[in-house]
Amino acid sequence: MAETPNDSFETEGTTRADRGSSYSERSRRGRSDAAVWLNELDAILDDESQTDIAALRQRLREQLTVARGALGDAVDTAADAASGYMRRAVDCADVYVETRPWHAITCAAGVGFLLGMLCHRK
């Protein structure tokens, strides 16, 4: 039996619902981390007993370092997820073209015709 694009998309052990739930979990965790960081920053600014500016600057620098690290991790995670999705999309397209070559040729010819018409238009 020929493998369809949807079959190859789901063969990596996770379903679309699983990927969606992990994304929403990471999103909630990122928001809660930001909320914690903002609450700590607000507490630092509201603390009137904090008279040592150098200590205040040091605490703020530490918090910024933690926030930058978390942001870098989030960007890396998003880039990894995007490359994974792109890789699966390319695999699906390969399977589709291999199983339905005439559909792919017709679609490519149609797109080429439309682009030609748009470019030739005055």
Secondary structure, 3 states (H helix, E strand, C coil): CCCCHHHHHCCCCCCHHHHHHHHHHHHHHHHHHHHHHHHHHHHHHHCCCCCCHHHHHHHHHHHHHHHHHHHHHHHHHHHHHHHHHHHHHHHHHHHHHHHCHHHHHHHHHHHHHHHHHHHHCC
